[in-house]
Amino acid sequence: MSFFASGPSRREISTFRLSQEALARLRQLLLKKSAGTLTDDEADELDGCVHLDRLLLLIRSRALEQPASLGA
């Protein structure tokens, strides 16, 4: 949230990636899902991660579509 609140440029938005900690947690959740040991709360967390990933993909693609004169 703080990244987007800082008013990043189009270029910064297009190269934004989740933190290593967030990626590690996502891997952990995916492993638990594969093993069949995911709790209901963890399943909700994983669903939230999927929604966040889709939202970030949309934001990145929109940032790349804008003319270079806007938000560069």
Biopython code that builds the backbone (N, CA, C, O; Angstrom):
import numpy as np
from Bio.PDB.StructureBuilder import StructureBuilder

atoms = [
    (1, "MET", "N", (0.818, -1.184, 0.000)),
    (1, "MET", "CA", (0.000, 0.000, 0.000)),
    (1, "MET", "C", (0.868, 1.256, 0.000)),
    (1, "MET", "O", (0.576, 2.224, -0.702)),
    (2, "SER", "N", (1.927, 1.231, 0.787)),
    (2, "SER", "CA", (2.771, 2.427, 0.870)),
    (2, "SER", "C", (3.430, 2.737, -0.470)),
    (2, "SER", "O", (3.667, 3.900, -0.798)),
    (3, "PHE", "N", (3.725, 1.687, -1.246)),
    (3, "PHE", "CA", (4.318, 1.906, -2.573)),
    (3, "PHE", "C", (3.372, 2.734, -3.436)),
    (3, "PHE", "O", (3.788, 3.738, -4.015)),
    (4, "PHE", "N", (2.125, 2.335, -3.529)),
    (4, "PHE", "CA", (1.167, 3.043, -4.375)),
    (4, "PHE", "C", (0.805, 4.404, -3.798)),
    (4, "PHE", "O", (0.521, 5.334, -4.553)),
    (5, "ALA", "N", (0.809, 4.538, -2.486)),
    (5, "ALA", "CA", (0.514, 5.817, -1.854)),
    (5, "ALA", "C", (1.627, 6.841, -2.089)),
    (5, "ALA", "O", (1.402, 8.044, -1.955)),
    (6, "SER", "N", (2.823, 6.366, -2.438)),
    (6, "SER", "CA", (3.947, 7.277, -2.653)),
    (6, "SER", "C", (3.906, 7.972, -4.010)),
    (6, "SER", "O", (4.752, 8.820, -4.294)),
    (7, "GLY", "N", (2.932, 7.623, -4.853)),
    (7, "GLY", "CA", (2.804, 8.248, -6.171)),
    (7, "GLY", "C", (3.889, 7.806, -7.134)),
    (7, "GLY", "O", (4.575, 8.646, -7.716)),
    (8, "PRO", "N", (4.059, 6.497, -7.317)),
    (8, "PRO", "CA", (5.122, 6.006, -8.195)),
    (8, "PRO", "C", (4.896, 6.379, -9.658)),
    (8, "PRO", "O", (3.768, 6.629, -10.083)),
    (9, "SER", "N", (5.986, 6.410, -10.414)),
    (9, "SER", "CA", (5.903, 6.685, -11.849)),
    (9, "SER", "C", (5.370, 5.455, -12.588)),
    (9, "SER", "O", (5.274, 4.369, -12.016)),
    (10, "ARG", "N", (5.025, 5.641, -13.858)),
    (10, "ARG", "CA", (4.577, 4.504, -14.684)),
    (10, "ARG", "C", (5.637, 3.419, -14.708)),
    (10, "ARG", "O", (5.326, 2.233, -14.600)),
    (11, "ARG", "N", (6.884, 3.827, -14.850)),
    (11, "ARG", "CA", (7.986, 2.859, -14.909)),
    (11, "ARG", "C", (8.112, 2.089, -13.600)),
    (11, "ARG", "O", (8.296, 0.872, -13.612)),
    (12, "GLU", "N", (8.015, 2.783, -12.479)),
    (12, "GLU", "CA", (8.089, 2.111, -11.179)),
    (12, "GLU", "C", (6.923, 1.140, -10.992)),
    (12, "GLU", "O", (7.100, 0.047, -10.452)),
    (13, "ILE", "N", (5.754, 1.535, -11.432)),
    (13, "ILE", "CA", (4.587, 0.652, -11.336)),
    (13, "ILE", "C", (4.787, -0.582, -12.207)),
    (13, "ILE", "O", (4.496, -1.700, -11.782)),
    (14, "SER", "N", (5.281, -0.379, -13.419)),
    (14, "SER", "CA", (5.421, -1.510, -14.347)),
    (14, "SER", "C", (6.467, -2.523, -13.888)),
    (14, "SER", "O", (6.438, -3.678, -14.313)),
    (15, "THR", "N", (7.387, -2.101, -13.027)),
    (15, "THR", "CA", (8.425, -3.023, -12.547)),
    (15, "THR", "C", (8.199, -3.459, -11.095)),
    (15, "THR", "O", (9.031, -4.165, -10.525)),
    (16, "PHE", "N", (7.088, -3.046, -10.499)),
    (16, "PHE", "CA", (6.804, -3.399, -9.109)),
    (16, "PHE", "C", (6.682, -4.909, -8.952)),
    (16, "PHE", "O", (6.063, -5.584, -9.775)),
    (17, "ARG", "N", (7.275, -5.424, -7.895)),
    (17, "ARG", "CA", (7.184, -6.852, -7.572)),
    (17, "ARG", "C", (6.914, -7.000, -6.078)),
    (17, "ARG", "O", (7.264, -6.125, -5.285)),
    (18, "LEU", "N", (6.303, -8.091, -5.710)),
    (18, "LEU", "CA", (6.060, -8.370, -4.299)),
    (18, "LEU", "C", (7.376, -8.595, -3.573)),
    (18, "LEU", "O", (8.378, -8.976, -4.177)),
    (19, "SER", "N", (7.358, -8.355, -2.278)),
    (19, "SER", "CA", (8.559, -8.554, -1.474)),
    (19, "SER", "C", (8.927, -10.035, -1.404)),
    (19, "SER", "O", (8.101, -10.906, -1.675)),
    (20, "GLN", "N", (10.159, -10.298, -1.043)),
    (20, "GLN", "CA", (10.611, -11.686, -0.887)),
    (20, "GLN", "C", (9.799, -12.399, 0.197)),
    (20, "GLN", "O", (9.515, -13.591, 0.074)),
    (21, "GLU", "N", (9.428, -11.682, 1.246)),
    (21, "GLU", "CA", (8.632, -12.268, 2.320)),
    (21, "GLU", "C", (7.250, -12.680, 1.813)),
    (21, "GLU", "O", (6.751, -13.755, 2.145)),
    (22, "ALA", "N", (6.644, -11.817, 1.010)),
    (22, "ALA", "CA", (5.323, -12.125, 0.460)),
    (22, "ALA", "C", (5.395, -13.318, -0.487)),
    (22, "ALA", "O", (4.512, -14.175, -0.482)),
    (23, "LEU", "N", (6.445, -13.370, -1.297)),
    (23, "LEU", "CA", (6.618, -14.507, -2.210)),
    (23, "LEU", "C", (6.855, -15.806, -1.450)),
    (23, "LEU", "O", (6.350, -16.859, -1.839)),
    (24, "ALA", "N", (7.626, -15.729, -0.364)),
    (24, "ALA", "CA", (7.881, -16.918, 0.452)),
    (24, "ALA", "C", (6.578, -17.425, 1.068)),
    (24, "ALA", "O", (6.336, -18.631, 1.109)),
    (25, "ARG", "N", (5.741, -16.505, 1.547)),
    (25, "ARG", "CA", (4.456, -16.903, 2.128)),
    (25, "ARG", "C", (3.560, -17.525, 1.067)),
    (25, "ARG", "O", (2.873, -18.510, 1.338)),
    (26, "LEU", "N", (3.559, -16.971, -0.118)),
    (26, "LEU", "CA", (2.764, -17.523, -1.210)),
    (26, "LEU", "C", (3.222, -18.930, -1.553)),
    (26, "LEU", "O", (2.396, -19.821, -1.749)),
    (27, "ARG", "N", (4.535, -19.140, -1.627)),
    (27, "ARG", "CA", (5.069, -20.486, -1.894)),
    (27, "ARG", "C", (4.628, -21.472, -0.812)),
    (27, "ARG", "O", (4.252, -22.608, -1.103)),
    (28, "GLN", "N", (4.680, -21.014, 0.447)),
    (28, "GLN", "CA", (4.274, -21.855, 1.564)),
    (28, "GLN", "C", (2.803, -22.265, 1.432)),
    (28, "GLN", "O", (2.452, -23.428, 1.633)),
    (29, "LEU", "N", (1.962, -21.308, 1.098)),
    (29, "LEU", "CA", (0.540, -21.601, 0.935)),
    (29, "LEU", "C", (0.298, -22.561, -0.222)),
    (29, "LEU", "O", (-0.532, -23.464, -0.117)),
    (30, "LEU", "N", (1.018, -22.373, -1.322)),
    (30, "LEU", "CA", (0.852, -23.262, -2.478)),
    (30, "LEU", "C", (1.311, -24.684, -2.154)),
    (30, "LEU", "O", (0.687, -25.653, -2.587)),
    (31, "LEU", "N", (2.390, -24.808, -1.402)),
    (31, "LEU", "CA", (2.859, -26.132, -0.986)),
    (31, "LEU", "C", (1.838, -26.820, -0.087)),
    (31, "LEU", "O", (1.573, -28.013, -0.232)),
    (32, "LYS", "N", (1.274, -26.063, 0.838)),
    (32, "LYS", "CA", (0.255, -26.632, 1.721)),
    (32, "LYS", "C", (-0.992, -27.037, 0.935)),
    (32, "LYS", "O", (-1.626, -28.047, 1.240)),
    (33, "LYS", "N", (-1.330, -26.253, -0.062)),
    (33, "LYS", "CA", (-2.492, -26.609, -0.895)),
    (33, "LYS", "C", (-2.220, -27.909, -1.640)),
    (33, "LYS", "O", (-3.077, -28.791, -1.705)),
    (34, "SER", "N", (-1.015, -28.018, -2.202)),
    (34, "SER", "CA", (-0.641, -29.245, -2.920)),
    (34, "SER", "C", (-0.648, -30.461, -2.009)),
    (34, "SER", "O", (-1.007, -31.560, -2.432)),
    (35, "ALA", "N", (-0.251, -30.263, -0.756)),
    (35, "ALA", "CA", (-0.194, -31.358, 0.211)),
    (35, "ALA", "C", (-1.560, -31.652, 0.826)),
    (35, "ALA", "O", (-1.732, -32.653, 1.523)),
    (36, "GLY", "N", (-2.532, -30.772, 0.564)),
    (36, "GLY", "CA", (-3.866, -30.969, 1.121)),
    (36, "GLY", "C", (-3.964, -30.594, 2.589)),
    (36, "GLY", "O", (-4.851, -31.077, 3.293)),
    (37, "THR", "N", (-3.061, -29.736, 3.061)),
    (37, "THR", "CA", (-3.049, -29.363, 4.478)),
    (37, "THR", "C", (-3.404, -27.900, 4.708)),
    (37, "THR", "O", (-3.155, -27.363, 5.788)),
    (38, "LEU", "N", (-3.977, -27.260, 3.713)),
    (38, "LEU", "CA", (-4.337, -25.845, 3.809)),
    (38, "LEU", "C", (-5.576, -25.687, 4.691)),
    (38, "LEU", "O", (-6.580, -26.368, 4.481)),
    (39, "THR", "N", (-5.507, -24.801, 5.666)),
    (39, "THR", "CA", (-6.682, -24.524, 6.503)),
    (39, "THR", "C", (-7.633, -23.594, 5.750)),
    (39, "THR", "O", (-7.279, -23.040, 4.709)),
    (40, "ASP", "N", (-8.821, -23.435, 6.279)),
    (40, "ASP", "CA", (-9.791, -22.528, 5.652)),
    (40, "ASP", "C", (-9.265, -21.092, 5.628)),
    (40, "ASP", "O", (-9.413, -20.386, 4.631)),
    (41, "ASP", "N", (-8.650, -20.666, 6.735)),
    (41, "ASP", "CA", (-8.085, -19.312, 6.781)),
    (41, "ASP", "C", (-6.965, -19.150, 5.756)),
    (41, "ASP", "O", (-6.862, -18.115, 5.098)),
    (42, "GLU", "N", (-6.136, -20.166, 5.628)),
    (42, "GLU", "CA", (-5.046, -20.114, 4.649)),
    (42, "GLU", "C", (-5.587, -20.123, 3.226)),
    (42, "GLU", "O", (-5.025, -19.473, 2.345)),
    (43, "ALA", "N", (-6.670, -20.851, 2.997)),
    (43, "ALA", "CA", (-7.297, -20.872, 1.674)),
    (43, "ALA", "C", (-7.824, -19.471, 1.331)),
    (43, "ALA", "O", (-7.708, -19.017, 0.193)),
    (44, "ASP", "N", (-8.397, -18.805, 2.318)),
    (44, "ASP", "CA", (-8.863, -17.427, 2.104)),
    (44, "ASP", "C", (-7.681, -16.504, 1.800)),
    (44, "ASP", "O", (-7.766, -15.636, 0.932)),
    (45, "GLU", "N", (-6.582, -16.703, 2.525)),
    (45, "GLU", "CA", (-5.384, -15.892, 2.293)),
    (45, "GLU", "C", (-4.842, -16.128, 0.881)),
    (45, "GLU", "O", (-4.451, -15.183, 0.195)),
    (46, "LEU", "N", (-4.823, -17.369, 0.459)),
    (46, "LEU", "CA", (-4.350, -17.702, -0.888)),
    (46, "LEU", "C", (-5.260, -17.087, -1.946)),
    (46, "LEU", "O", (-4.775, -16.572, -2.954)),
    (47, "ASP", "N", (-6.560, -17.136, -1.731)),
    (47, "ASP", "CA", (-7.496, -16.503, -2.661)),
    (47, "ASP", "C", (-7.229, -15.001, -2.753)),
    (47, "ASP", "O", (-7.277, -14.420, -3.837)),
    (48, "GLY", "N", (-6.951, -14.383, -1.612)),
    (48, "GLY", "CA", (-6.624, -12.961, -1.605)),
    (48, "GLY", "C", (-5.365, -12.676, -2.400)),
    (48, "GLY", "O", (-5.279, -11.661, -3.090)),
    (49, "CYS", "N", (-4.387, -13.566, -2.307)),
    (49, "CYS", "CA", (-3.142, -13.413, -3.073)),
    (49, "CYS", "C", (-3.407, -13.498, -4.573)),
    (49, "CYS", "O", (-2.823, -12.752, -5.359)),
    (50, "VAL", "N", (-4.285, -14.407, -4.958)),
    (50, "VAL", "CA", (-4.637, -14.554, -6.371)),
    (50, "VAL", "C", (-5.314, -13.274, -6.869)),
    (50, "VAL", "O", (-5.007, -12.791, -7.959)),
    (51, "HIS", "N", (-6.222, -12.736, -6.082)),
    (51, "HIS", "CA", (-6.899, -11.488, -6.468)),
    (51, "HIS", "C", (-5.898, -10.342, -6.556)),
    (51, "HIS", "O", (-5.961, -9.532, -7.481)),
    (52, "LEU", "N", (-4.980, -10.271, -5.603)),
    (52, "LEU", "CA", (-3.955, -9.232, -5.622)),
    (52, "LEU", "C", (-3.080, -9.355, -6.867)),
    (52, "LEU", "O", (-2.753, -8.350, -7.498)),
    (53, "ASP", "N", (-2.703, -10.569, -7.218)),
    (53, "ASP", "CA", (-1.882, -10.782, -8.407)),
    (53, "ASP", "C", (-2.602, -10.306, -9.662)),
    (53, "ASP", "O", (-1.992, -9.667, -10.519)),
    (54, "ARG", "N", (-3.876, -10.606, -9.778)),
    (54, "ARG", "CA", (-4.661, -10.158, -10.941)),
    (54, "ARG", "C", (-4.772, -8.645, -10.985)),
    (54, "ARG", "O", (-4.685, -8.039, -12.053)),
    (55, "LEU", "N", (-4.966, -8.033, -9.819)),
    (55, "LEU", "CA", (-5.054, -6.582, -9.749)),
    (55, "LEU", "C", (-3.729, -5.939, -10.144)),
    (55, "LEU", "O", (-3.714, -4.969, -10.902)),
    (56, "LEU", "N", (-2.626, -6.465, -9.642)),
    (56, "LEU", "CA", (-1.312, -5.926, -9.992)),
    (56, "LEU", "C", (-1.031, -6.073, -11.487)),
    (56, "LEU", "O", (-0.452, -5.176, -12.101)),
    (57, "LEU", "N", (-1.435, -7.187, -12.068)),
    (57, "LEU", "CA", (-1.261, -7.386, -13.507)),
    (57, "LEU", "C", (-2.028, -6.326, -14.286)),
    (57, "LEU", "O", (-1.507, -5.767, -15.251)),
    (58, "LEU", "N", (-3.248, -6.050, -13.881)),
    (58, "LEU", "CA", (-4.060, -5.030, -14.539)),
    (58, "LEU", "C", (-3.434, -3.649, -14.377)),
    (58, "LEU", "O", (-3.353, -2.888, -15.341)),
    (59, "ILE", "N", (-2.994, -3.324, -13.175)),
    (59, "ILE", "CA", (-2.374, -2.022, -12.928)),
    (59, "ILE", "C", (-1.118, -1.860, -13.767)),
    (59, "ILE", "O", (-0.908, -0.811, -14.376)),
    (60, "ARG", "N", (-0.268, -2.907, -13.806)),
    (60, "ARG", "CA", (0.964, -2.831, -14.601)),
    (60, "ARG", "C", (0.651, -2.634, -16.080)),
    (60, "ARG", "O", (1.284, -1.817, -16.748)),
    (61, "SER", "N", (-0.316, -3.375, -16.588)),
    (61, "SER", "CA", (-0.629, -3.263, -18.013)),
    (61, "SER", "C", (-1.187, -1.882, -18.343)),
    (61, "SER", "O", (-0.878, -1.333, -19.400)),
    (62, "ARG", "N", (-2.003, -1.312, -17.458)),
    (62, "ARG", "CA", (-2.538, 0.023, -17.693)),
    (62, "ARG", "C", (-1.410, 1.063, -17.652)),
    (62, "ARG", "O", (-1.407, 2.008, -18.440)),
    (63, "ALA", "N", (-0.464, 0.887, -16.742)),
    (63, "ALA", "CA", (0.653, 1.825, -16.638)),
    (63, "ALA", "C", (1.481, 1.811, -17.916)),
    (63, "ALA", "O", (1.979, 2.851, -18.345)),
    (64, "LEU", "N", (1.629, 0.645, -18.524)),
    (64, "LEU", "CA", (2.405, 0.539, -19.752)),
    (64, "LEU", "C", (1.659, 1.069, -20.964)),
    (64, "LEU", "O", (2.282, 1.467, -21.949)),
    (65, "GLU", "N", (0.323, 1.080, -20.904)),
    (65, "GLU", "CA", (-0.475, 1.557, -22.039)),
    (65, "GLU", "C", (-0.519, 3.077, -22.146)),
    (65, "GLU", "O", (-0.723, 3.612, -23.236)),
    (66, "GLN", "N", (-0.331, 3.777, -21.031)),
    (66, "GLN", "CA", (-0.439, 5.244, -21.038)),
    (66, "GLN", "C", (0.679, 5.871, -21.847)),
    (66, "GLN", "O", (1.796, 5.354, -21.881)),
    (67, "PRO", "N", (0.378, 6.993, -22.502)),
    (67, "PRO", "CA", (1.426, 7.704, -23.237)),
    (67, "PRO", "C", (2.572, 8.099, -22.316)),
    (67, "PRO", "O", (2.366, 8.354, -21.130)),
    (68, "ALA", "N", (3.761, 8.146, -22.859)),
    (68, "ALA", "CA", (4.963, 8.438, -22.065)),
    (68, "ALA", "C", (4.893, 9.793, -21.373)),
    (68, "ALA", "O", (5.547, 9.987, -20.348)),
    (69, "SER", "N", (4.128, 10.724, -21.900)),
    (69, "SER", "CA", (4.063, 12.059, -21.297)),
    (69, "SER", "C", (3.267, 12.068, -19.988)),
    (69, "SER", "O", (3.357, 13.031, -19.228)),
    (70, "LEU", "N", (2.499, 11.024, -19.713)),
    (70, "LEU", "CA", (1.705, 10.983, -18.496)),
    (70, "LEU", "C", (2.405, 10.157, -17.434)),
    (70, "LEU", "O", (2.718, 8.992, -17.678)),
    (71, "GLY", "N", (2.656, 10.712, -16.287)),
    (71, "GLY", "CA", (3.178, 9.988, -15.142)),
    (71, "GLY", "C", (4.540, 9.388, -15.325)),
    (71, "GLY", "O", (4.876, 8.439, -14.617)),
    (72, "ALA", "N", (5.350, 9.889, -16.239)),
    (72, "ALA", "CA", (6.676, 9.345, -16.479)),
    (72, "ALA", "C", (7.545, 9.676, -15.342)),
    (72, "ALA", "O", (8.721, 9.310, -15.336)),
]
sb = StructureBuilder()
sb.init_structure("model")
sb.init_model(0)
sb.init_chain("A")
sb.init_seg("    ")
for serial, (resi, resn, name, xyz) in enumerate(atoms, 1):
    if name == "N":
        sb.init_residue(resn, " ", resi, " ")
    sb.init_atom(name, np.array(xyz, "f"), 0.0, 1.0, " ", f" {name:<3s}", serial, name[0])
structure = sb.get_structure()
